[in-house]
Amino acid sequence: QVQLVQSGAEVKKPGASVKVSCKASGYPFTSYYMHWVRQAPGQGLEWMGIINPSGYSTRYAQKFQGRLTMTRDTSTSTVYMELSSLRSEDTAVYYCARRGSSTSFYFAFDIWGQGTMVTVSS
Amino acid sequence: QSALTQPASVSGSPGQSITISCTGTSSDVGGYNYVSWYQQYPGNAPKLMIYDVTKRPSGVSNRFSGSKSGNTASLTLSGLQAEDEADYYCSSYTSSSTWVFGGGTRLTVL
């Protein structure tokens, strides 16, 4: 079945970087873009950016420009989200979420990973 | 890009209907028919309930429906059930080729 499996929880110190992985299975990896969305404790969802696993193009929310890097490894069907210069406000659950196909759900997030808790604390 | 505006909470009794609004601008909600809605239970990932303003993915109850007027989209749940108690988020594609979410609405079934 189609699923996205993310890496485990992380604890980082302020100023450090974190890299979260999202392994896709059950569908052709390079045929679907992947989003990253985060949710701070008790807060709403926040869109971070999107990567095209095929062409490697990315687009990031302006808020994260310069701190966020999305990459992918087609050999393992895995996308990565790396956030640098971490601060306490980056404490959140980070989700990968698949963009729908060009024929359906194209502007929605149709499959979600289970989430990865990232805690930034000194 | 500012978050879309949703009411913090709504409530209704079993069997009733409720509507959750999602207000944006002409650069997002009003400019595209690409509004989607998500249901999220505590501790779980969100689930797609409505896409392209009015469409339901396979497997989603027809008690869920979506609409849009101007810069405001709406999610309506009819025949409320206890299992509908959750957080609901809207999202829209934007003129900057990015996406934006609403602040979320907590639905309480009385």
Interface residues (C-beta under 8 A of the other chain):
Chain A: H35 V37 G44 L45 E46 W47 I50 R59 A61 Q62 Y95 A97 G100 F105 F107 A108 F109 D110 W112 G113 Q114 G115
Chain B: Q1 A3 Y32 Y34 S36 Y38 A45 P46 K47 L48 Y51 D52 P57 Y89 S91 Y93 S97 T98 W99 V100 F101 G102 G103 G104
